[in-house]
Amino acid sequence: MNSKKCLLLSLVTLLTVSCATNPLTGRKSLNLVSNAQLLPSSFQQYQQVLSSNKIITGTAQAKQVEEVGNRIKKAAENYYRSIGQSSALDGYQWQFVLIDDPKMINAWCMPGGKVAVYSGILPICKDDTGLAVVLGHEIAHALAGHGAEKISQSYISEIGGQVLGGVTNNQALRQAINQYYPVASGITLLKYGRKQESDADEMGLYIMALAGYDPRQAPLFWQRMIDATGSSDTPEFLSTHPNPENRIADINKIMSKALQYYQSYKAN
């Protein structure tokens, strides 16, 4: 077997054995990146964001972000422990900060549990449960490995080209990681596809329910988002997300399952 065929066979094998499954939604994704490889870069970029923005501390809103975030984090950890997958969170260093930017309607979670909420989204959240919708969604991106999936896709594209050219490059994975963690004007630019966004909507809904937040408030939050932003000025938080009306419809379709998680929390 010549070298190109060997490389192609290796690539096919790699794709076959490197699927990850979201334990709450069942969605399968490509994951070639370990926490040990990914998280140091993620944490470094997070610190750059903190150093280039004004962080609000010691206020009721800052405390709210920390308390809601930690409650959802605890629910996620408990769930992963209950299904014997605690190791999936190895290396996580949870942190929840509020960034002072009233015009920015945004929030995000870096791989490894590094979360930022911009003050501009809080009036739309309105209360703890609205904030739980946002944080559940963003934390779900990290838990579901969507960042690792994007990087893995880029890596496969790179080594796929090398297979065709009969060349390998050991720096391809590092380049893929660096590609997806640029920072501009203090805002991380990692973008997710619509399938990943829908996956985060579903997983986030279940996580907030597991944390004891009423999932029936999620459609109301998304409607407030639509009312506050309109269709002509899409905020960063919604830039790659599904159509807002479709999102609400999809959330309502899975509400019965989310309510089961919510009732389970209330029963304990």
C-alpha positions as CSV (number, residue, x, y, z in Angstrom):
1,M,0.0,0.0,0.0
2,N,1.5,3.4,-1.0
3,S,1.9,6.3,1.4
4,K,-1.1,8.2,0.1
5,K,-3.4,5.3,0.6
6,C,-2.0,4.7,4.1
7,L,-2.6,8.4,5.0
8,L,-6.2,8.2,3.5
9,L,-6.9,5.1,5.5
10,S,-5.6,6.7,8.6
11,L,-7.8,9.7,8.1
12,V,-10.9,7.5,7.6
13,T,-10.1,5.6,10.8
14,L,-9.6,8.9,12.7
15,L,-13.0,10.1,11.6
16,T,-14.6,6.8,12.5
17,V,-13.3,6.6,16.1
18,S,-13.4,10.2,17.1
19,C,-17.1,10.9,17.5
20,A,-18.4,12.4,20.7
21,T,-22.0,12.2,21.8
22,N,-23.9,14.9,23.7
23,P,-25.3,13.0,26.7
24,L,-28.4,15.2,26.9
25,T,-29.3,15.7,23.2
26,G,-27.7,12.6,21.6
27,R,-26.1,14.7,18.9
28,K,-22.9,13.3,17.6
29,S,-19.9,15.4,16.7
30,L,-16.3,15.2,15.7
31,N,-13.8,15.7,18.5
32,L,-10.1,15.2,18.0
33,V,-9.0,17.7,20.7
34,S,-8.5,16.8,24.3
35,N,-9.1,19.3,27.2
36,A,-5.3,19.2,27.8
37,Q,-4.7,20.4,24.3
38,L,-7.5,23.0,24.1
39,L,-8.0,24.6,27.5
40,P,-4.6,26.3,28.0
41,S,-5.3,28.4,24.8
42,S,-8.8,29.0,25.9
43,F,-7.8,30.3,29.3
44,Q,-5.1,32.5,27.9
45,Q,-7.6,34.2,25.5
46,Y,-10.1,34.6,28.4
47,Q,-7.5,36.5,30.4
48,Q,-6.8,38.8,27.5
49,V,-10.5,39.6,27.3
50,L,-10.6,40.4,31.0
51,S,-7.6,42.6,30.8
52,S,-9.0,44.6,27.9
53,N,-12.5,45.2,29.4
54,K,-14.0,46.8,32.5
55,I,-15.1,44.0,34.8
56,I,-18.0,44.8,37.2
57,T,-17.4,43.4,40.7
58,G,-19.2,43.8,44.0
59,T,-22.6,44.8,42.7
60,A,-25.9,43.0,42.8
61,Q,-25.7,42.2,39.1
62,A,-22.2,40.8,39.3
63,K,-23.3,38.6,42.2
64,Q,-26.3,37.5,40.2
65,V,-24.1,36.4,37.3
66,E,-21.9,34.4,39.7
67,E,-24.8,32.8,41.6
68,V,-26.8,31.8,38.5
69,G,-23.7,30.6,36.8
70,N,-22.5,28.5,39.7
71,R,-26.0,27.0,40.2
72,I,-26.0,25.8,36.5
73,K,-22.4,24.7,36.8
74,K,-23.3,22.5,39.8
75,A,-26.3,21.0,38.0
76,A,-24.1,20.1,35.0
77,E,-21.4,18.6,37.2
78,N,-24.0,16.5,39.1
79,Y,-25.5,15.3,35.9
80,Y,-22.2,14.2,34.4
81,R,-21.4,12.5,37.7
82,S,-24.7,10.7,37.6
83,I,-24.0,9.2,34.2
84,G,-20.4,8.3,35.0
85,Q,-18.8,11.0,32.8
86,S,-17.2,13.3,35.3
87,S,-13.9,12.9,33.4
88,A,-15.4,14.9,30.5
89,L,-15.0,18.0,32.7
90,D,-11.4,17.3,33.7
91,G,-9.4,20.6,33.6
92,Y,-12.4,22.9,33.8
93,Q,-11.8,26.1,35.7
94,W,-15.2,27.7,36.1
95,Q,-15.4,31.5,36.2
96,F,-18.3,33.9,35.7
97,V,-17.7,37.6,35.1
98,L,-19.8,40.6,34.2
99,I,-18.3,43.0,31.6
100,D,-19.4,46.6,31.7
101,D,-20.8,47.3,28.2
102,P,-24.4,48.5,28.2
103,K,-24.6,48.4,24.4
104,M,-23.3,44.9,24.0
105,I,-26.1,42.3,24.0
106,N,-23.9,39.2,24.3
107,A,-22.6,36.4,26.5
108,W,-20.3,33.5,25.8
109,C,-18.5,30.6,27.5
110,M,-15.0,29.5,26.4
111,P,-14.0,25.8,26.6
112,G,-13.2,24.9,30.2
113,G,-16.0,27.0,31.8
114,K,-14.8,30.5,31.3
115,V,-17.9,32.7,31.1
116,A,-18.5,36.3,30.3
117,V,-21.8,38.2,30.4
118,Y,-22.1,41.7,29.0
119,S,-24.2,44.1,31.0
120,G,-26.3,45.0,27.9
121,I,-28.0,41.7,28.0
122,L,-29.2,41.9,31.6
123,P,-32.3,44.1,31.0
124,I,-33.5,41.5,28.4
125,C,-32.8,38.7,30.9
126,K,-34.9,40.6,33.4
127,D,-34.4,38.1,36.3
128,D,-32.4,35.1,37.4
129,T,-34.4,32.7,35.2
130,G,-33.9,34.8,32.1
131,L,-30.1,34.9,32.8
132,A,-30.3,31.1,33.3
133,V,-31.6,30.8,29.7
134,V,-28.5,32.7,28.5
135,L,-26.0,30.9,30.7
136,G,-27.5,27.5,30.1
137,H,-27.1,28.0,26.4
138,E,-23.5,29.3,26.6
139,I,-22.3,26.7,29.1
140,A,-23.9,24.0,26.8
141,H,-21.5,25.1,24.0
142,A,-18.6,24.3,26.2
143,L,-20.0,21.1,27.7
144,A,-21.0,19.8,24.2
145,G,-17.5,20.4,22.9
146,H,-18.6,22.7,20.1
147,G,-15.3,24.6,20.2
148,A,-13.4,21.3,19.9
149,E,-15.7,20.3,17.1
150,K,-15.0,23.4,15.1
151,I,-11.3,23.0,15.6
152,S,-11.5,19.3,14.7
153,Q,-13.3,20.2,11.4
154,S,-10.5,22.7,10.6
155,Y,-7.9,20.1,11.4
156,I,-9.4,17.4,9.3
157,S,-9.7,19.9,6.4
158,E,-6.0,20.7,6.8
159,I,-4.7,17.1,7.0
160,G,-7.2,16.1,4.3
161,G,-5.3,18.4,2.0
162,Q,-2.0,17.0,3.2
163,V,-3.3,13.4,2.4
164,L,-4.0,14.5,-1.1
165,G,-0.6,16.0,-1.4
166,G,1.1,13.1,0.4
167,V,2.4,15.4,3.1
168,T,1.8,15.5,6.9
169,N,2.1,18.5,9.2
170,N,2.4,18.0,12.9
171,Q,1.6,21.7,13.5
172,A,-1.9,21.4,11.9
173,L,-3.7,20.9,15.2
174,R,-2.0,23.8,16.9
175,Q,-2.8,26.0,14.0
176,A,-6.4,25.0,14.1
177,I,-6.7,25.8,17.8
178,N,-5.1,29.2,17.2
179,Q,-7.3,29.9,14.3
180,Y,-10.5,29.7,16.4
181,Y,-9.3,31.8,19.3
182,P,-8.5,35.2,17.9
183,V,-9.6,38.2,20.0
184,A,-10.5,41.6,18.5
185,S,-11.7,44.6,20.5
186,G,-12.0,42.4,23.6
187,I,-14.6,40.1,22.0
188,T,-13.9,36.5,21.2
189,L,-14.7,35.6,17.6
190,L,-15.4,31.9,17.9
191,K,-18.5,31.3,15.8
192,Y,-20.7,28.2,15.9
193,G,-22.9,26.8,13.1
194,R,-26.7,26.6,13.3
195,K,-26.7,22.9,14.2
196,Q,-24.4,23.6,17.1
197,E,-26.6,26.5,18.2
198,S,-29.7,24.4,18.2
199,D,-27.8,21.7,20.1
200,A,-26.9,24.4,22.7
201,D,-30.5,25.6,22.9
202,E,-31.7,22.1,23.7
203,M,-28.9,21.2,26.1
204,G,-29.1,24.6,27.7
205,L,-32.8,24.2,28.3
206,Y,-32.3,20.9,30.1
207,I,-29.4,22.2,32.2
208,M,-31.3,25.2,33.4
209,A,-34.2,22.9,34.3
210,L,-31.8,20.6,36.2
211,A,-30.6,23.6,38.1
212,G,-34.2,24.4,39.1
213,Y,-35.0,27.2,36.7
214,D,-38.4,27.0,35.0
215,P,-37.7,26.1,31.3
216,R,-41.1,27.6,30.4
217,Q,-39.5,31.0,30.7
218,A,-37.1,30.3,27.9
219,P,-39.5,31.1,25.0
220,L,-40.5,34.3,26.9
221,F,-36.8,35.3,27.1
222,W,-36.3,34.7,23.3
223,Q,-39.4,36.8,22.6
224,R,-38.0,39.6,24.7
225,M,-34.8,39.3,22.7
226,I,-36.8,39.7,19.4
227,D,-38.8,42.6,20.8
228,A,-35.6,44.4,22.0
229,T,-33.4,43.9,19.0
230,G,-35.8,43.7,16.0
231,S,-34.6,42.2,12.8
232,S,-32.6,45.1,11.4
233,D,-29.9,45.1,14.0
234,T,-28.9,41.6,14.9
235,P,-26.8,41.5,18.0
236,E,-23.6,39.4,18.3
237,F,-25.5,37.0,20.5
238,L,-27.8,36.1,17.7
239,S,-25.6,36.5,14.7
240,T,-25.3,32.8,13.7
241,H,-28.3,31.5,15.6
242,P,-31.4,30.0,14.0
243,N,-34.3,32.2,13.1
244,P,-35.8,33.5,16.4
245,E,-39.3,32.4,15.6
246,N,-38.0,28.9,14.6
247,R,-36.0,28.8,17.8
248,I,-39.0,29.4,20.0
249,A,-41.0,26.7,18.1
250,D,-38.1,24.2,18.5
251,I,-37.8,24.9,22.2
252,N,-41.5,24.4,22.7
253,K,-41.2,21.0,21.0
254,I,-38.8,19.8,23.6
255,M,-40.5,21.5,26.6
256,S,-42.1,18.4,27.9
257,K,-38.7,16.7,28.4
258,A,-37.3,19.8,30.0
259,L,-40.2,19.9,32.4
260,Q,-39.4,16.4,33.4
261,Y,-35.9,17.5,34.5
262,Y,-37.4,20.5,36.2
263,Q,-39.9,18.4,38.2
264,S,-37.1,16.0,39.1
265,Y,-35.2,19.0,40.6
266,K,-38.3,20.1,42.6
267,A,-38.8,16.6,43.9
268,N,-35.4,16.3,45.4
